[in-house]
Amino acid sequence: MINQSHIALDCRSILARCYLLLTLTTFFALSTIAIPSSLHAATPQEQAEAILLPFLDLLTSPPSGDARACTLQCRVESLGDTRFPDGQLPQLEFAFHPPGKLLLKLRTSDSDLAACRDGQKAWVAPGSVLPSPDSGSNATEQTFPPMQLPFSGKQLAILPVLLEVLDKGTAPLDSAACRVLDVRTRPEISRLLPPEAASWSVRLWISEEGKPLRAGLRLPKNSLVLRIDNMNFTKELPASVWTPPSNAKFLSPKDFEKATSQFLQGAR
């Protein structure tokens, strides 16, 4: 039996985990852009590229497509060693506009949490969910790095060189057969990267229509499995998306990173 207070604390740490996974690995996952039926019989490499490219294109400068932002609605199936009961899956929402805007919202039956980066500003709501940061005298000198890949959208053609895609066969999901693909950095490339950039993998469950229904992200010390409900790509998101509520607490980039790191290291 899962302890309910433990679930609540785990849910609170989801925001921290997701933020760090996104900023450290650019969250190599998720697009619900429909894949043409001609790709249904494509190779695993081709199908993985068709799914990943729309999201990765947002992170390039300049993107090759028209989209500049995306939103994602999903449910959290598991976080680390904790698997949430089917009827109590926390709802997680992303809004993402590279290179500097990111919003994460977590909703459970008894809490509504949010964390946002808006350029060089950052806030969390409610502010009481975070421990009081111990800002140093140089806190105002800290800046967020851009959430951006170091090449243009057209240069995403190198993706097959970087990624290894393994076909893991089929598996049922909601009574439907899904193709399961594992995606990771090719071993010969991983050896050239720092551990936090190399030791990751993504598992995708893909429907017969070519849309990912579930995505699992694994890092050396973290893992996250999401059930994907909806994703939308757009040229712009309204300014209200990034507007903090009245109970928000503003943090410097240094304090924001410190607070999320404290959650990640076991502040449960």
C-alpha positions in Angstrom: 0.0 0.0 0.0 1.3 3.4 -0.9 1.6 6.0 1.9 -0.5 9.0 0.9 1.8 11.6 2.6 4.7 10.0 0.7 2.7 10.4 -2.6 2.1 14.1 -1.8 5.7 14.8 -1.2 6.7 12.8 -4.3 4.2 14.8 -6.3 5.8 18.1 -5.1 9.2 16.9 -6.2 7.9 16.2 -9.7 8.2 19.9 -10.6 11.8 19.9 -9.6 12.6 16.7 -11.4 10.9 17.8 -14.6 12.6 21.2 -14.6 16.1 19.6 -14.2 15.4 16.9 -16.8 14.4 19.5 -19.3 17.3 21.9 -18.7 20.0 19.2 -18.5 18.9 16.9 -21.3 16.5 19.2 -23.3 13.9 16.6 -22.5 14.4 14.4 -25.6 10.9 13.2 -26.0 7.4 14.1 -26.9 5.4 15.1 -29.9 1.8 14.3 -30.8 2.2 15.5 -34.3 0.4 12.9 -36.5 2.8 10.8 -38.5 1.7 10.1 -42.1 0.4 6.6 -42.5 3.2 5.8 -44.9 5.6 5.9 -41.9 3.6 3.3 -40.0 5.8 0.6 -41.6 9.0 2.8 -41.3 12.1 1.6 -39.6 12.5 2.3 -35.9 15.1 5.1 -36.7 12.7 6.8 -39.1 9.7 6.6 -36.8 11.7 7.9 -33.8 13.0 10.8 -35.9 9.5 11.7 -37.1 8.3 11.9 -33.5 11.3 13.7 -32.0 12.1 16.3 -34.7 9.2 18.7 -34.1 10.1 19.1 -30.4 13.9 19.3 -31.0 13.3 21.8 -33.8 12.0 24.3 -31.2 15.3 24.1 -29.4 17.4 25.1 -32.5 18.4 28.6 -33.6 16.7 29.3 -35.9 14.1 26.5 -36.1 13.4 25.2 -39.6 9.6 25.0 -39.0 7.0 27.7 -38.2 6.4 26.6 -34.6 8.2 28.4 -31.8 6.4 27.1 -28.7 4.5 24.1 -27.5 2.1 22.9 -24.7 1.8 19.5 -23.3 -0.8 17.9 -21.0 0.1 14.5 -19.5 -0.3 12.3 -16.4 2.5 11.1 -14.2 2.5 7.3 -14.0 5.7 6.9 -12.0 8.5 8.9 -10.5 11.6 7.1 -9.5 10.6 4.0 -7.5 7.1 5.4 -6.8 4.2 4.3 -9.0 1.0 6.2 -8.6 -2.4 4.5 -8.3 -4.3 4.5 -11.6 -7.1 6.7 -10.3 -4.7 9.2 -8.7 -2.3 10.0 -11.4 -1.0 13.6 -10.9 -1.7 15.9 -13.9 1.3 17.6 -15.3 1.3 20.5 -17.8 4.2 22.1 -19.7 4.3 25.3 -21.7 7.6 25.8 -23.5 8.9 28.7 -25.6 12.7 28.4 -26.1 15.1 29.8 -25.4 13.9 31.3 -22.1 10.3 30.4 -21.2 9.2 27.3 -19.4 6.1 26.7 -17.2 5.4 23.5 -15.2 2.1 22.9 -13.4 1.3 20.0 -11.2 -2.2 19.2 -10.1 -3.2 16.5 -7.6 -6.4 15.9 -5.7 -5.2 18.3 -2.9 -2.6 20.6 -4.4 -1.9 22.9 -7.3 1.8 23.7 -7.8 3.6 25.7 -10.4 7.2 26.7 -11.4 8.0 29.1 -14.1 11.0 30.5 -15.8 10.3 33.7 -17.8 13.6 34.9 -19.4 15.8 35.8 -16.4 12.9 35.8 -14.0 11.7 32.8 -12.1 8.8 32.1 -9.7 7.1 29.3 -7.9 3.6 29.1 -6.5 2.6 28.8 -3.8 5.9 30.2 -2.5 5.5 28.2 0.7 6.3 24.9 -1.1 10.0 25.7 -1.3 12.5 25.9 1.5 13.9 29.4 2.2 16.9 29.9 -0.1 20.2 31.2 1.3 21.1 33.7 -1.4 24.7 34.8 -1.6 25.8 38.4 -2.3 26.3 37.6 -6.0 22.8 36.1 -6.5 21.8 38.9 -8.8 24.8 38.2 -11.0 23.5 34.7 -11.8 21.7 34.1 -15.1 19.8 31.3 -16.7 21.5 29.7 -19.7 19.4 29.5 -22.9 17.4 26.3 -23.4 18.7 25.8 -26.9 20.7 23.3 -29.0 24.0 24.6 -30.5 22.8 24.3 -34.1 20.1 25.3 -36.5 16.9 23.5 -37.4 18.4 22.5 -40.8 21.3 20.9 -39.1 19.0 18.4 -37.3 19.8 16.2 -40.3 22.7 15.0 -38.2 20.2 13.4 -35.8 20.6 9.8 -37.1 24.4 10.1 -36.4 23.8 11.0 -32.8 20.9 8.7 -31.8 20.5 4.9 -31.5 17.0 3.6 -31.8 16.1 0.1 -30.7 12.9 -1.7 -31.6 11.5 -3.4 -28.5 8.6 -5.0 -30.3 5.0 -4.4 -29.3 3.2 -4.0 -26.0 -0.5 -3.4 -25.1 -1.6 0.0 -23.7 -5.3 0.5 -23.0 -6.1 -2.6 -25.0 -4.2 -1.2 -28.1 -1.0 -2.6 -29.5 1.8 -0.1 -29.4 5.2 -0.1 -31.0 7.9 0.3 -28.3 11.1 2.2 -29.2 14.2 2.9 -27.0 16.1 6.0 -27.9 19.5 6.9 -26.6 22.8 8.6 -27.6 25.0 6.3 -29.7 27.7 4.7 -27.5 30.5 6.1 -29.6 29.0 9.6 -29.1 28.2 9.1 -25.4 31.9 8.5 -24.7 32.6 12.1 -25.8 29.9 13.7 -23.6 29.8 14.6 -19.9 27.8 12.0 -17.9 24.7 14.1 -17.4 24.4 14.6 -21.2 25.2 11.0 -22.2 23.6 8.7 -19.7 20.0 9.1 -20.7 17.4 7.1 -22.6 13.8 7.5 -23.7 11.3 4.8 -24.2 8.3 5.6 -26.5 5.0 3.7 -26.8 3.7 4.6 -30.3 0.1 4.0 -31.4 -0.9 2.5 -34.8 -1.6 6.1 -35.9 2.1 7.0 -35.1 1.5 9.1 -32.0 3.3 8.5 -28.7 0.9 7.6 -25.9 3.5 7.1 -23.2 7.1 8.2 -22.7 9.6 7.1 -20.1 12.8 9.1 -19.4 15.6 7.5 -17.5 18.8 9.2 -16.2 21.4 7.7 -13.8 19.6 8.9 -10.7 16.1 9.8 -12.0 13.3 8.3 -14.0 9.9 9.6 -15.0 7.0 7.9 -17.0 4.4 10.1 -18.5 1.0 9.2 -20.1 0.7 11.7 -22.9 -2.8 13.2 -23.4 -2.2 16.2 -25.7 0.5 18.3 -27.2 0.2 21.4 -29.4 2.8 23.3 -31.4 2.2 27.0 -32.1 3.9 30.2 -33.2 3.2 32.0 -29.9 1.7 31.5 -26.5 -0.3 34.3 -24.7 1.5 36.4 -22.2 -0.9 35.3 -19.5 0.7 31.8 -19.6 3.8 33.3 -17.8 1.9 35.6 -15.4 2.5 34.7 -11.8 -0.4 34.2 -9.4 -0.8 36.3 -6.3 0.7 33.6 -4.1 3.9 33.3 -6.2 7.4 33.7 -4.8 10.1 35.2 -7.1 13.5 33.6 -7.1 16.8 34.6 -8.6 18.2 32.0 -11.1 20.7 30.9 -8.4 18.0 30.3 -5.8 15.6 28.7 -8.3 18.2 26.1 -9.3 19.2 25.6 -5.6 15.6 25.0 -4.5 14.8 22.5 -7.2 18.1 20.7 -6.5 17.2 20.4 -2.8 13.9 18.7 -3.8 15.8 16.4 -6.2 18.3 15.4 -3.5 15.6 14.1 -1.2 13.7 17.1 0.3 10.5 15.0 0.6 
